[in-house]
Amino acid sequence: MAITNEQLAELLLGIAKSQKAIIDSIALHLGQNGAAFHARALIPTLQGAANVMNHQAQPTLQDLPSRLLLQVQAGGVNRNAQPLDEWLVEQLDRLVP
């Protein structure tokens, strides 16, 4: 069975939203420490996994899930104000032609 990049994007976006729900529940459980969890632990760890600090390297397929979760954590809007599903399909088209 073959799936299209659009179908893969839809699946990955659903997984990222599920991960965000888990992260949000942890932050809620931590109460006032939830904001510190996001700022000091979650975001830096995701940035490392997504390889975002290496500005010279092109993002790889392996970086994409962490980059997607960062986008979902930011409210689903990327730097170019492009809808997240369109951004994801564009990235998949670039990485998996």
N, C-alpha and C positions, 0 to 999 in steps of 0.2 A: 504494500500500500504506500503510495506517495502522497505527501501533503504539500500544499503550496506554502509559500512564505507568509501569505496572509493568514492561513490557518495556523501556522506555527506561531505567528505573532499573537493571535488571539489566545492560544494556549499559554504562551509565556506571560502574557499580560494577566491572565487569570491566576497563574501561579504567583506572580508578584503581588497581586492584590490579596491573596491568601496569606502570603508572608507578611505583608503590611498589617493585616488584621492581628496576627500573632504578636508582632512587634508592638502594636498599639495596646494590646491587652497587657503585655509586660509593663509598658510605660504606665498604664493606668494602675496596675497593681503596685508599682513603685511609688505612686502618689507624686509628691513634690520632687522626688528624685528622678522622675520619669524624664523631665527635660534634660537633666544632667546625663542620663543614660543615652539619650539621643545625641547630644552635643559632644560628649566626651568618649563614648564607646561605640555606638552604632555607626554614626556617619563616618568617623575616621576609619573604622574597620571596613565598611563598605567601599570607601574610596580606595583603600589599599587593594581590596579584592578586585575592584573594577579597573585598577591601573590608571586612575585619572591623574595622578601626579606626574606621570611620565608623558609630558606634552609632546614629545618627539615621536612617540610610537603611535601607530594607527591602532585603534581598538580592534581586538580580535573577537572571534565568536565566543571564546572562553570568558572574555570580559563582559559580554553583553548582559547576562542575567543580573550581575551586580549593578551595572549601569542602569538597567531597567528598574531595579528595586530602589536605587537612589532617586530616579525620576518619580516613581510612585510615592516615595516618602516626601518628596517636594510638592506634592499635590497634583501630580500628573501633567505638569507643564514643563517642557524643556526650555533651554536657553533661547531658542528661536520662536517661542510661543506656538510651536507646531503641535497639533494634537498628538498625544502619545502613541496611539495606534498607528498613525501615519509615519511617525518617527521610527517606530520599531520595524515596520515593513521596509522602510528605506534602508535601515541598518542591515536587515536580513538580506535584502537584495544586493547590497554591497558585499556582504560577507559570504553569502551562499548564492552565487549567480546561477 
